[in-house]
């Protein structure tokens, strides 16, 4: 029951993000809307692939949540946090140096940062899963 409920809440959240992205594009904020739509579609596709893989493992009689998987998730999370802290420091330095020459909408920047975090985590997860 809990897994179905969690799946339902995630799908509702993704649909809300899609709706806000479409509404934002209609209002003229194309970059923010496109980043929301891209992020929600990307997350939806990755969740679908993950759920399909877990169902295949369960059908084969394997436990998809073993110690190795938890170790890989921990490594990927640590790498993602360290990499994002480094990127934020670079953005702050560039912003301090260039100051008013670059005008960036903070909502667009947050959208791109969120999409970047998701992509970096996914890449790190697959990298560490190939190593272990």
Buried (B, 14 or more C-beta within 10 A) or exposed (E): EEEEEEEEEEEEEBEEBBEBBEEBBEEEBEBBBBBBBBBBBBBBEBBEEEEEEBEEBEEEEEEEEEEEBEEBBEBBEEBBEEBBEEBEEEEEEEBEEEEEEEEEEEBBBEBBBBBBBBBBBBBBBEEBBEEE
